[in-house]
C-alpha cells in the first residue's frame, strides 16, 4: 500500500468533517419534519441516537487520520533535517 500524502490525508479529514455535518443537518431536518406525536418523538430520539453514534465514529476516524498525518509530517521533517 502506498502511503498517502499529507494533503490527501487533510482532504480525507475535511470530507469526514463535512459528512458529519451533513448527517447532523439531515437528522435535524428530519426531526423538524416529524409531526408532534408520541410515536414521532420516539422516532426522532432514535434518529438522534443513531446520528450521534455515526458522528462519533466519524470523529474517531478523523482523529486517527490527523495523528497519521502529524506522524508523516514529523517523519518528513526529520528526514529533511537529516539530509541537511
Secondary structure, DSSP 4 states (H G I P E B T S, - for coil): -PPPPHHHHHHHHHHHHHHHHHHHHHHHHHHHHS-SSHHHHHHHHHHHHHHHHHHHHHHHHHHHHHHHHHHHHHHHHHHHHHH-
